Amino acid sequence: MSPVSPPADTIVPDSEARGLVARLPALPRNLALLARFDRPIGWWLLFWPGAWAIALCGKALERWDLLLWFLIGSIAMRGAGCVYNDIVDRDLDAQVARTASRPLASGAVSVRTAWIWLVTLCLIGLVVLLQLRWQAELVALGSLVLVAAYPFMKRITGFPQAWLGLVFAWAAPVAWTQMTGAMTLPGALLYAGAVLWVIGYDTIYAIQDIEDDALVGIGSSARTLGRKVRPGVAAFYVGAIALWAAAFWAVVPHWLTFVALTPMAAHLLWQVGTLREDGVDPLAKFRSNRFAGLLMFGACIVVGGL
């Protein structure tokens, strides 16, 4: 199969390469694109589960410094994950229209430069790691195996989004352990719900690539579900809501905990109910999960304060 080579100035559909990033000199701009700094949605989605855990412990305001550290860590480690993913996937990316213009796939950045950039981002992540208690540090380090294996999952399974769920929700057990000293039932339920949330929204995201993924021969939950994508996403979201409700109840056994979760539940059900499987709406619905994360954060603040 011959690589797809869109014009150099093409902005891929899921990119926000404009503003400051677009004005950077060539190398810094390509490094920013490699780490997806032009697409903040990724680090928001990585950050929210950790913020939820801090808020559910009733410390959202008191530990604003920890929220800031988790945000910095999310930006750095999401960037590092993207760089690593692109190093592994550079040949596949060159064959997919949406990803062919990525810096490594297009040849704008060398593999050596990408590795140096990856190490730099990991060092920033190390600074954040050192701010945590030792128990949380061990939990955080446990994610490295999951992160390293993720780029290969699409080659060996039809449901790589399940693995991504384990990775992208990992901030929840790290933050919960940081706040409580151990991984207890509410934290485990919060994490499990976040995993299903990630699987749901990334299945929506994968709708964009169904045809290209089929041509290249890689798996995705959208391909696996086929015509059942909408009920599949609905099932993941309903499961997430149920697990979060159980987590809230484990913290505060009061009916108001379910009321606090209602806005988040309504938003997720809106995503499913209005989802259109075209070239535009899946990306819009995927991006709306940044707001969904904020709704869940508000719910955790309410329950943590009861």
Secondary structure by P-SEA (a helix, b strand, c coil): cbbbbccccccccccccccccccccaaaaaaaaaaccccaaaaaaaaaaaaaaaaaacccccaaaaaaaaaaaaaaaaaaaaaaaaaaaaaaaaacccccccccccccccaaaaaaaaaaaaaaaaaaaaaccaaaaaaaacaaaaaaaccccccccccaaaaaaaaaaaaaaaaaaaacccccaaaaaaaaaaaaaaaaaaaaaacccaaaaaaacccccccccccaaaaaaaaaaaaaaaaaaaaaaaacccaaaaaaaaaaaaaaaaaaaaccccccaaaaaaaaaaaaaaaaaaaaaaaaac
